């Protein structure tokens, strides 16, 4: 599962995850958007914090990567819904 999708599903803000990982919210935002990737040790922490839902392979796109509605992932759908004023289902 993508990190961004896990954060959405679990209603976890960048700031909340940052506090759990002892990094800045800006760092989490960069990971969430794919601008940067966490180091191996942090990927392991994220794996543990998400109960294995976000794996190291998810950061590099290895393995099954199910897309959301219409081929869009959850983060793209949430952004689109915010822009159009629709509520996510």
C-alpha positions as CSV (number, residue, x, y, z in Angstrom):
1,X,0.0,0.0,0.0
2,X,1.2,3.5,-0.8
3,X,2.2,5.6,2.2
4,X,-0.1,8.4,1.1
5,X,-3.0,6.0,0.9
6,X,-2.3,4.6,4.4
7,X,-2.3,8.1,5.8
8,X,-5.6,8.9,4.2
9,X,-7.3,5.6,5.2
10,X,-6.1,5.9,8.8
11,X,-6.8,9.7,9.0
12,X,-3.3,10.4,10.0
13,X,-1.9,13.9,9.4
14,X,1.6,14.7,8.3
15,X,2.2,16.2,11.7
16,X,0.9,13.1,13.6
17,X,3.1,10.7,11.6
18,X,6.1,13.1,11.9
19,X,5.7,13.0,15.7
20,X,5.7,9.2,15.7
21,X,8.8,9.1,13.5
22,X,10.7,12.1,15.1
23,X,10.9,14.0,11.8
24,X,9.4,17.2,10.5
25,X,5.9,17.3,9.0
26,X,7.5,18.7,5.9
27,X,9.6,15.6,5.6
28,X,6.5,13.4,5.8
29,X,4.8,15.6,3.2
30,X,7.8,15.0,0.9
31,X,7.5,11.2,1.4
32,X,3.7,11.4,1.0
33,X,4.0,13.2,-2.4
34,X,6.9,11.1,-3.6
35,X,9.4,14.0,-3.7
36,X,11.7,12.0,-1.5
37,X,11.9,8.6,0.1
38,X,12.8,7.6,3.7
39,X,16.0,5.8,4.4
40,X,16.0,2.1,5.1
41,X,15.8,2.4,8.9
42,X,12.8,4.8,8.6
43,X,11.1,2.5,6.1
44,X,11.3,-0.2,8.7
45,X,9.8,2.1,11.3
46,X,7.0,2.9,8.9
47,X,6.5,-0.8,8.2
48,X,6.1,-1.4,11.9
49,X,3.9,1.6,12.6
50,X,1.5,0.6,9.8
51,X,1.4,-3.0,10.9
52,X,3.1,-4.1,7.7
53,X,0.7,-2.3,5.4
54,X,3.4,0.0,3.9
55,X,6.4,-2.1,2.9
56,X,9.8,-1.1,1.7
57,X,8.8,-2.4,-1.7
58,X,5.9,0.1,-1.8
59,X,8.4,3.0,-1.9
60,X,9.9,1.7,-5.1
61,X,6.8,0.3,-6.8
62,X,7.7,-3.4,-6.5
63,X,4.9,-5.9,-6.3
64,X,1.2,-5.5,-6.6
65,X,0.1,-1.8,-6.7
66,X,-3.7,-1.7,-6.9
67,X,-5.1,1.5,-8.2
68,X,-8.2,3.2,-6.9
69,X,-11.3,4.2,-8.8
70,X,-10.6,4.8,-12.5
71,X,-6.9,4.0,-12.1
72,X,-6.3,6.8,-9.6
73,X,-4.9,6.2,-6.2
74,X,-6.6,7.4,-3.1
75,X,-4.4,10.5,-2.7
76,X,-5.2,11.6,-6.2
77,X,-8.9,11.0,-5.6
78,X,-8.8,12.9,-2.3
79,X,-7.1,15.9,-4.0
80,X,-9.6,15.8,-6.8
81,X,-12.5,15.6,-4.3
82,X,-11.2,18.6,-2.4
83,X,-10.9,20.6,-5.6
84,X,-14.5,19.8,-6.7
85,X,-16.0,19.9,-3.2
86,X,-17.1,16.3,-3.3
87,X,-16.9,14.1,-0.2
88,X,-14.7,11.0,-0.4
89,X,-16.5,7.7,-0.1
